[in-house]
């Protein structure tokens, strides 16, 4: 039993490290790996690596290529748009629930997270803003009291992390994001569930000209064919 627990624990550790790799750009769409190289990278045997890979395959984050290794799959433009649409709807649901369910302590934490975003935007510090942005959204997820939606959002964000990493580099995006955060914050503080949902969907959605500019900013080798 102890060996099984150890194996599962190592698999969880490897999976968490690989998920972090999706977020920080270590693992990019189109890259191919094998179990041996990953085992060496993480300093473990191939068994927990194999278990971690199977879990990530189930999430759609990896694809097994017979006799070739493991692929980080690319998203086509159509798939990316569909993913962002679904992400926006789920984020909207969390904002709606948060407006109804957050207590005063959580609302204070949300305002504090907004102030950190505000400071990072004023200093034009993209990396700091990205970190503050993550915190702002995490406070909302926790306040929504809906673990199912939170887990689905986490999976979708991991899937599109490589495509959204440079989004805040777009001209004026920090200021726009901050203003959208302010609208979400005010709706949640007012207990306006539907208003919070709508504001969050507007914040996450990338449509029309914005989507075209967003796609044009992506490295071509990250996008798959239709």
Residue, then its C-alpha position, 0 to 999 in steps of 0.5 A: x500500500x505504501x508503494x502505491x501511495x508513493x507512486x500516486x504522490x509522485x504522479x501528482x507531483x509530476x502532473x502539477x509540475x507539467x501543468x505549471x509548464x503549460x502556464x509558464x511556457x515550458x511546454x508549448x503546442x507542437x512539442x513532442x516529449x518521451x517518458x524517459x526524457x521527462x523522467x530525467x527532467x523530474x528526477x523520477x522513474x518512468x512509472x509516475x511520469x506515465x501515470x501523470x501523462x495519462x491524467x493530462x491526456x484525459x484533460x486534453x492537454x497531451x496526446x500520445x503518439x504511438x512509437x513517437x512520444x507525447x505531443x502537446x496538441x495545437x489548437x486551430x483558430x476555430x478550436x481556440x475561439x470555441x474554447x474562449x467562448x466556453x471559458x467566458x461563459x463559465x467565468x461569468x457563472x462564477x462571477x454571478x455566484x460570487x456576487x450572491x455568495x461572497x461574504x464581507x471578508x471575501x469582498x474585501x480580498x477581491x478589492x485588495x486584489x483589484x488594487x494590486x492589479x491597479x498598481x501593476x497596470x499603473x507601472x506597466x508591469x506585465x508580469x506583475x499584472x498577470x500574477x495579480x490578474x490570476x489572483x483576482x480571478x481566483x478570489x472570484x472562483x473561491x467566492x462562487x462556492x462552485x468547485x465544479x465550475x472552478x475545476x472546469x475553468x482551470x482545465x480550460x485555462x491550462x489548455x489555452x495558456x500558451x495562446x493567452x500568455x502574450x495577450x497583455x502585451x497588446x497595446x492598451x490591453x492592461x488598461x482595458x483589462x483593469x477597467x473590466x476588472x473594475x466593472x466586475x468588482x463593482x457588480x459583485x460588491x453590489x450583489x448584482x449577479x446578472x450584471x457581474x456575469x455579463x461584465x465577466x463575459x465581456x472581460x473574457x470574450x475575444x470577438x470580432x476585431x479584438x479576436x483578429x488582433x489577438x490571433x495575429x499576435x500569436x506565433x504561427x507555429x502555435x496554431x493547428x490546421x482546421 
